[in-house]
Amino acid sequence: MEDITISEFQQAIEKIFGERDKKRGLSKSLNHLFEEMGELSQDLRKGDKKKIELEFSDVLAWLATVANISGIDLEKAAKRFISSCPRCGQEECNCPEDNGYFDIR
Ligand SMILES: [Zn+2]
C-alpha cells in the first residue's frame, strides 16, 4: 500500500462521498462520527486489532466528511501539532495534565 497524505485522504473521501455527504448535512454526519467513535471505544476494550483498525478507518472517514462539509482543511489543522505542543511549545509536551490541558488542546 502506498503512503497517503491527510489531504489525499480528505480528497478521496470528498470524491467518493462528497455529493451524499452534502445532501445528508452536518448534523446527521456528526451523528455517524459519534456512532463510529462509540464502536471504536467498544472494540478498543475488546482488543481485536483487525476490528479496531476498521473502526479507526471509519472514524477517520467520518471526520473527513464532517471537515469537508464544514470547509476545513484537515492537513492544515494537523500542522498545528507537527513540531511541538501547541500549548507549551515544547517538542515533548510538558503541560500539567491536571490544569485543563485536554480542554485547551
Ligand atoms: Zn504541552
Backbone and ligand atoms as CSV (ligand in chain L), in Angstrom:
chain,resi,resn,atom,element,x,y,z
A,1,MET,N,N,0.824,-1.203,0.000
A,1,MET,CA,C,0.000,0.000,0.000
A,1,MET,C,C,0.863,1.260,0.000
A,2,GLU,N,N,0.510,2.189,-0.843
A,2,GLU,CA,C,1.290,3.433,-0.880
A,2,GLU,C,C,0.864,4.369,0.257
A,3,ASP,N,N,1.819,5.202,0.662
A,3,ASP,CA,C,1.502,6.196,1.693
A,3,ASP,C,C,0.602,7.280,1.107
A,4,ILE,N,N,-0.255,7.838,1.936
A,4,ILE,CA,C,-1.071,8.964,1.510
A,4,ILE,C,C,-0.960,10.089,2.539
A,5,THR,N,N,-1.148,11.301,2.060
A,5,THR,CA,C,-1.169,12.449,2.976
A,5,THR,C,C,-2.587,12.605,3.518
A,6,ILE,N,N,-2.711,13.413,4.553
A,6,ILE,CA,C,-4.035,13.706,5.097
A,6,ILE,C,C,-4.897,14.379,4.025
A,7,SER,N,N,-4.288,15.274,3.232
A,7,SER,CA,C,-5.026,15.941,2.150
A,7,SER,C,C,-5.553,14.946,1.122
A,8,GLU,N,N,-4.690,13.989,0.744
A,8,GLU,CA,C,-5.122,12.987,-0.240
A,8,GLU,C,C,-6.275,12.162,0.307
A,9,PHE,N,N,-6.204,11.823,1.589
A,9,PHE,CA,C,-7.295,11.067,2.218
A,9,PHE,C,C,-8.584,11.888,2.199
A,10,GLN,N,N,-8.476,13.155,2.609
A,10,GLN,CA,C,-9.670,14.012,2.651
A,10,GLN,C,C,-10.269,14.186,1.252
A,11,GLN,N,N,-9.385,14.352,0.244
A,11,GLN,CA,C,-9.867,14.497,-1.131
A,11,GLN,C,C,-10.536,13.217,-1.633
A,12,ALA,N,N,-10.003,12.066,-1.220
A,12,ALA,CA,C,-10.612,10.790,-1.624
A,12,ALA,C,C,-12.012,10.663,-1.040
A,13,ILE,N,N,-12.173,11.039,0.230
A,13,ILE,CA,C,-13.499,10.983,0.859
A,13,ILE,C,C,-14.456,11.938,0.140
A,14,GLU,N,N,-13.957,13.109,-0.243
A,14,GLU,CA,C,-14.783,14.078,-0.980
A,14,GLU,C,C,-15.221,13.503,-2.325
A,15,LYS,N,N,-14.272,12.879,-3.022
A,15,LYS,CA,C,-14.567,12.322,-4.348
A,15,LYS,C,C,-15.582,11.181,-4.257
A,16,ILE,N,N,-15.387,10.302,-3.276
A,16,ILE,CA,C,-16.232,9.107,-3.161
A,16,ILE,C,C,-17.608,9.440,-2.578
A,17,PHE,N,N,-17.631,10.307,-1.544
A,17,PHE,CA,C,-18.873,10.516,-0.781
A,17,PHE,C,C,-19.388,11.952,-0.787
A,18,GLY,N,N,-18.651,12.882,-1.434
A,18,GLY,CA,C,-18.956,14.312,-1.303
A,18,GLY,C,C,-20.403,14.690,-1.567
A,19,GLU,N,N,-20.970,14.154,-2.662
A,19,GLU,CA,C,-22.360,14.513,-3.008
A,19,GLU,C,C,-23.333,14.050,-1.926
A,20,ARG,N,N,-23.185,12.776,-1.532
A,20,ARG,CA,C,-24.073,12.214,-0.496
A,20,ARG,C,C,-23.892,12.953,0.821
A,21,ASP,N,N,-22.623,13.292,1.148
A,21,ASP,CA,C,-22.338,13.979,2.414
A,21,ASP,C,C,-23.045,15.327,2.473
A,22,LYS,N,N,-23.011,16.060,1.356
A,22,LYS,CA,C,-23.656,17.383,1.343
A,22,LYS,C,C,-25.167,17.258,1.504
A,23,LYS,N,N,-25.753,16.254,0.850
A,23,LYS,CA,C,-27.200,16.037,0.970
A,23,LYS,C,C,-27.577,15.651,2.402
A,24,ARG,N,N,-26.739,14.821,3.028
A,24,ARG,CA,C,-27.035,14.350,4.393
A,24,ARG,C,C,-26.931,15.505,5.395
A,25,GLY,N,N,-25.898,16.330,5.202
A,25,GLY,CA,C,-25.730,17.510,6.052
A,25,GLY,C,C,-24.891,17.264,7.293
A,26,LEU,N,N,-24.588,18.363,7.981
A,26,LEU,CA,C,-23.659,18.335,9.109
A,26,LEU,C,C,-24.188,17.520,10.291
A,27,SER,N,N,-25.430,17.767,10.671
A,27,SER,CA,C,-25.959,17.167,11.893
A,27,SER,C,C,-25.973,15.638,11.823
A,28,LYS,N,N,-26.502,15.098,10.720
A,28,LYS,CA,C,-26.568,13.635,10.591
A,28,LYS,C,C,-25.180,13.034,10.422
A,29,SER,N,N,-24.286,13.759,9.750
A,29,SER,CA,C,-22.920,13.250,9.579
A,29,SER,C,C,-22.187,13.217,10.911
A,30,LEU,N,N,-22.424,14.233,11.746
A,30,LEU,CA,C,-21.850,14.229,13.094
A,30,LEU,C,C,-22.349,13.018,13.882
A,31,ASN,N,N,-23.636,12.702,13.741
A,31,ASN,CA,C,-24.172,11.517,14.419
A,31,ASN,C,C,-23.424,10.259,14.002
A,32,HIS,N,N,-23.127,10.139,12.696
A,32,HIS,CA,C,-22.368,8.985,12.219
A,32,HIS,C,C,-20.974,8.952,12.839
A,33,LEU,N,N,-20.323,10.128,12.911
A,33,LEU,CA,C,-18.986,10.196,13.508
A,33,LEU,C,C,-19.024,9.725,14.962
A,34,PHE,N,N,-20.013,10.215,15.728
A,34,PHE,CA,C,-20.103,9.832,17.143
A,34,PHE,C,C,-20.411,8.347,17.284
A,35,GLU,N,N,-21.257,7.841,16.393
A,35,GLU,CA,C,-21.592,6.417,16.426
A,35,GLU,C,C,-20.335,5.578,16.193
A,36,GLU,N,N,-19.533,5.970,15.209
A,36,GLU,CA,C,-18.305,5.224,14.912
A,36,GLU,C,C,-17.295,5.340,16.056
A,37,MET,N,N,-17.265,6.494,16.715
A,37,MET,CA,C,-16.368,6.653,17.856
A,37,MET,C,C,-16.795,5.733,18.992
A,38,GLY,N,N,-18.107,5.566,19.160
A,38,GLY,CA,C,-18.616,4.632,20.161
A,38,GLY,C,C,-18.214,3.207,19.849
A,39,GLU,N,N,-18.315,2.836,18.564
A,39,GLU,CA,C,-17.917,1.488,18.152
A,39,GLU,C,C,-16.419,1.282,18.347
A,40,LEU,N,N,-15.632,2.303,18.023
A,40,LEU,CA,C,-14.181,2.226,18.243
A,40,LEU,C,C,-13.885,2.011,19.724
A,41,SER,N,N,-14.572,2.759,20.562
A,41,SER,CA,C,-14.376,2.649,22.007
A,41,SER,C,C,-14.658,1.222,22.489
A,42,GLN,N,N,-15.760,0.644,22.006
A,42,GLN,CA,C,-16.108,-0.728,22.400
A,42,GLN,C,C,-15.066,-1.729,21.925
A,43,ASP,N,N,-14.622,-1.580,20.666
A,43,ASP,CA,C,-13.657,-2.540,20.118
A,43,ASP,C,C,-12.285,-2.394,20.762
A,44,LEU,N,N,-11.923,-1.186,21.176
A,44,LEU,CA,C,-10.648,-0.996,21.885
A,44,LEU,C,C,-10.656,-1.797,23.185
A,45,ARG,N,N,-11.812,-1.841,23.845
A,45,ARG,CA,C,-11.905,-2.598,25.101
A,45,ARG,C,C,-11.834,-4.100,24.851
A,46,LYS,N,N,-12.355,-4.531,23.679
A,46,LYS,CA,C,-12.342,-5.971,23.364
A,46,LYS,C,C,-10.978,-6.425,22.876
A,47,GLY,N,N,-10.232,-5.525,22.213
A,47,GLY,CA,C,-8.852,-5.830,21.847
A,47,GLY,C,C,-8.629,-6.537,20.519
A,48,ASP,N,N,-9.662,-6.634,19.663
A,48,ASP,CA,C,-9.496,-7.269,18.352
A,48,ASP,C,C,-8.879,-6.257,17.373
A,49,LYS,N,N,-7.585,-6.466,17.085
A,49,LYS,CA,C,-6.831,-5.465,16.313
A,49,LYS,C,C,-7.422,-5.185,14.928
A,50,LYS,N,N,-7.901,-6.228,14.254
A,50,LYS,CA,C,-8.464,-6.025,12.912
A,50,LYS,C,C,-9.716,-5.162,12.969
A,51,LYS,N,N,-10.580,-5.444,13.953
A,51,LYS,CA,C,-11.802,-4.640,14.102
A,51,LYS,C,C,-11.460,-3.219,14.532
A,52,ILE,N,N,-10.465,-3.089,15.413
A,52,ILE,CA,C,-10.053,-1.757,15.871
A,52,ILE,C,C,-9.560,-0.929,14.684
A,53,GLU,N,N,-8.755,-1.553,13.820
A,53,GLU,CA,C,-8.245,-0.830,12.645
A,53,GLU,C,C,-9.391,-0.386,11.737
A,54,LEU,N,N,-10.370,-1.280,11.552
A,54,LEU,CA,C,-11.553,-0.923,10.752
A,54,LEU,C,C,-12.294,0.265,11.353
A,55,GLU,N,N,-12.465,0.242,12.657
A,55,GLU,CA,C,-13.196,1.336,13.313
A,55,GLU,C,C,-12.421,2.646,13.219
A,56,PHE,N,N,-11.081,2.566,13.333
A,56,PHE,CA,C,-10.283,3.786,13.143
A,56,PHE,C,C,-10.498,4.353,11.737
A,57,SER,N,N,-10.539,3.482,10.728
A,57,SER,CA,C,-10.723,3.999,9.363
A,57,SER,C,C,-12.107,4.604,9.194
A,58,ASP,N,N,-13.124,4.022,9.857
A,58,ASP,CA,C,-14.467,4.615,9.809
A,58,ASP,C,C,-14.491,5.984,10.483
A,59,VAL,N,N,-13.836,6.081,11.649
A,59,VAL,CA,C,-13.793,7.363,12.360
A,59,VAL,C,C,-13.075,8.410,11.508
A,60,LEU,N,N,-11.944,8.017,10.908
A,60,LEU,CA,C,-11.204,8.951,10.054
A,60,LEU,C,C,-12.058,9.411,8.877
A,61,ALA,N,N,-12.782,8.467,8.260
A,61,ALA,CA,C,-13.603,8.802,7.089
A,61,ALA,C,C,-14.731,9.772,7.481
A,62,TRP,N,N,-15.382,9.507,8.609
A,62,TRP,CA,C,-16.467,10.408,9.030
A,62,TRP,C,C,-15.926,11.748,9.492
A,63,LEU,N,N,-14.735,11.741,10.099
A,63,LEU,CA,C,-14.102,13.009,10.469
A,63,LEU,C,C,-13.813,13.834,9.214
A,64,ALA,N,N,-13.323,13.164,8.157
A,64,ALA,CA,C,-13.052,13.849,6.893
A,64,ALA,C,C,-14.350,14.367,6.281
A,65,THR,N,N,-15.422,13.576,6.376
A,65,THR,CA,C,-16.725,14.026,5.876
A,65,THR,C,C,-17.164,15.304,6.583
A,66,VAL,N,N,-17.088,15.306,7.913
A,66,VAL,CA,C,-17.504,16.484,8.683
A,66,VAL,C,C,-16.623,17.686,8.331
A,67,ALA,N,N,-15.326,17.440,8.138
A,67,ALA,CA,C,-14.417,18.524,7.733
A,67,ALA,C,C,-14.794,19.036,6.343
A,68,ASN,N,N,-15.089,18.122,5.413
A,68,ASN,CA,C,-15.475,18.526,4.057
A,68,ASN,C,C,-16.733,19.388,4.074
A,69,ILE,N,N,-17.733,18.936,4.817
A,69,ILE,CA,C,-18.988,19.691,4.894
A,69,ILE,C,C,-18.735,21.071,5.493
A,70,SER,N,N,-17.789,21.140,6.437
A,70,SER,CA,C,-17.509,22.396,7.142
A,70,SER,C,C,-16.478,23.275,6.441
A,71,GLY,N,N,-15.910,22.774,5.334
A,71,GLY,CA,C,-14.916,23.551,4.610
A,71,GLY,C,C,-13.586,23.684,5.351
A,72,ILE,N,N,-13.242,22.652,6.119
A,72,ILE,CA,C,-11.998,22.671,6.891
A,72,ILE,C,C,-10.958,21.766,6.235
A,73,ASP,N,N,-9.731,22.288,6.102
A,73,ASP,CA,C,-8.600,21.544,5.546
A,73,ASP,C,C,-7.905,20.805,6.684
A,74,LEU,N,N,-8.076,19.478,6.734
A,74,LEU,CA,C,-7.538,18.701,7.851
A,74,LEU,C,C,-6.012,18.718,7.899
A,75,GLU,N,N,-5.384,18.768,6.730
A,75,GLU,CA,C,-3.920,18.796,6.720
A,75,GLU,C,C,-3.415,20.080,7.387
A,76,LYS,N,N,-4.067,21.184,7.048
A,76,LYS,CA,C,-3.704,22.458,7.672
A,76,LYS,C,C,-3.944,22.387,9.182
A,77,ALA,N,N,-5.076,21.802,9.577
A,77,ALA,CA,C,-5.396,21.682,11.007
A,77,ALA,C,C,-4.352,20.821,11.722
A,78,ALA,N,N,-3.921,19.732,11.059
A,78,ALA,CA,C,-2.961,18.801,11.683
A,78,ALA,C,C,-1.598,19.443,11.882
A,79,LYS,N,N,-1.269,20.419,11.046
A,79,LYS,CA,C,0.067,21.036,11.114
A,79,LYS,C,C,0.324,21.756,12.435
A,80,ARG,N,N,-0.722,22.121,13.158
A,80,ARG,CA,C,-0.543,22.709,14.492
A,80,ARG,C,C,0.315,21.823,15.383
A,81,PHE,N,N,0.277,20.515,15.129
A,81,PHE,CA,C,0.939,19.561,16.015
A,81,PHE,C,C,2.242,19.012,15.432
A,82,ILE,N,N,2.684,19.541,14.295
A,82,ILE,CA,C,3.765,18.869,13.579
A,82,ILE,C,C,5.112,18.944,14.294
A,83,SER,N,N,5.399,20.028,14.978
A,83,SER,CA,C,6.747,20.130,15.559
A,83,SER,C,C,6.767,20.251,17.071
A,84,SER,N,N,5.663,20.675,17.674
A,84,SER,CA,C,5.667,20.847,19.128
A,84,SER,C,C,4.243,20.921,19.662
A,85,CYS,N,N,4.144,20.854,20.985
A,85,CYS,CA,C,2.834,21.017,21.629
A,85,CYS,C,C,2.366,22.456,21.402
A,86,PRO,N,N,1.139,22.636,20.835
A,86,PRO,CA,C,0.669,23.993,20.540
A,86,PRO,C,C,0.488,24.844,21.797
A,87,ARG,N,N,0.376,24.205,22.956
A,87,ARG,CA,C,0.132,24.996,24.177
A,87,ARG,C,C,1.429,25.409,24.858
A,88,CYS,N,N,2.288,24.414,25.170
A,88,CYS,CA,C,3.505,24.746,25.921
A,88,CYS,C,C,4.693,25.017,24.999
A,89,GLY,N,N,4.568,24.664,23.715
A,89,GLY,CA,C,5.622,24.947,22.758
A,89,GLY,C,C,6.800,23.982,22.822
A,90,GLN,N,N,6.726,22.961,23.692
A,90,GLN,CA,C,7.823,22.002,23.833
A,90,GLN,C,C,7.690,20.892,22.793
A,91,GLU,N,N,8.864,20.379,22.325
A,91,GLU,CA,C,8.848,19.231,21.400
A,91,GLU,C,C,8.202,18.024,22.058
A,92,GLU,N,N,8.472,17.844,23.344
A,92,GLU,CA,C,7.777,16.816,24.119
A,92,GLU,C,C,6.937,17.544,25.156
A,93,CYS,N,N,5.614,17.376,25.053
A,93,CYS,CA,C,4.691,18.161,25.885
A,93,CYS,C,C,5.059,18.117,27.362
A,94,ASN,N,N,5.063,19.306,27.960
A,94,ASN,CA,C,5.393,19.439,29.374
A,94,ASN,C,C,4.240,20.123,30.122
A,95,CYS,N,N,3.049,20.134,29.524
A,95,CYS,CA,C,1.892,20.761,30.158
A,95,CYS,C,C,1.466,19.955,31.388
A,96,PRO,N,N,1.038,20.644,32.439
A,96,PRO,CA,C,0.484,19.909,33.582
A,96,PRO,C,C,-0.863,19.308,33.194
A,97,GLU,N,N,-0.999,17.978,33.356
A,97,GLU,CA,C,-2.226,17.305,32.914
A,97,GLU,C,C,-3.430,17.690,33.745
A,98,ASP,N,N,-3.216,18.157,34.967
A,98,ASP,CA,C,-4.337,18.480,35.838
A,98,ASP,C,C,-4.704,19.972,35.756
A,99,ASN,N,N,-4.309,20.602,34.650
A,99,ASN,CA,C,-4.556,22.035,34.530
A,99,ASN,C,C,-5.406,22.360,33.310
A,100,GLY,N,N,-6.397,21.503,33.040
A,100,GLY,CA,C,-7.301,21.747,31.935
A,100,GLY,C,C,-6.664,21.543,30.568
A,101,TYR,N,N,-5.534,20.849,30.532
A,101,TYR,CA,C,-4.785,20.666,29.293
A,101,TYR,C,C,-5.646,20.102,28.182
A,102,PHE,N,N,-6.424,19.066,28.499
A,102,PHE,CA,C,-7.187,18.395,27.448
A,102,PHE,C,C,-8.319,19.268,26.930
A,103,ASP,N,N,-8.788,20.194,27.748
A,103,ASP,CA,C,-9.807,21.129,27.262
A,103,ASP,C,C,-9.207,22.156,26.319
A,104,ILE,N,N,-8.005,22.614,26.645
A,104,ILE,CA,C,-7.400,23.697,25.894
A,104,ILE,C,C,-6.795,23.206,24.588
A,105,ARG,N,N,-6.227,21.988,24.599
A,105,ARG,CA,C,-5.601,21.459,23.392
A,105,ARG,C,C,-6.606,21.489,22.264
L,1,ZN,ZN,ZN,2.263,20.889,26.160
